[in-house]
């Protein structure tokens, strides 16, 4: 196929050529604009999303604190040490109570070891208002999450100008083919004549 196309010429769309039509110039600018917008939008959106996620997770690490809570009531089941069939990671939801720095008592539900007795200490994470939260992400987990979300957001954002550029280019190609068909219909019958 390459033998029919000839050698690849860089920037051929911007070179002078008497056969170049206005549609070729428009298509060249559309392709260039779509490529630049795709890269620019993808990179900027990805960096903004990654920075936002990284900032939010760093704020969580700075403000969320571990607190010791106590189990309120007997938890059903046997402790893993006494049970041969329970897995080491098995935990059961139970109600716990803890006190925040201002002295107010809070209750909530968290996962604890099966068979825990009332008063058993459990480490929970709380926000500045004293509400239960999940354990904050470590610095390496936050870096991984922010990078992954930045890549996903960047790729999704870059798809918009890329698809728009493809649509405009397809429409230009369709119009060019219609113009060629009209020219062929006008000039094609004359090819059989000789002067």
Secondary structure, DSSP 8 states (H G I E B T S, - for coil): -HHHH-S--TTGGGS--TT--HHHHHHHHHHHHHHHHHHHHHHHHHHHHHHHHHHHHHHHHHH-EEEEEEE-S--SS--TTT-SSS-TT--EEEEEEEE-TTS-EEEEEEEE-TT--TT-EEEEEE-TTS-EE-----HHHHHHHHHHHHHHHHHHHHHHHHHHHHHHHHHHHHHHHHHHHHHHHHHGGGGG---
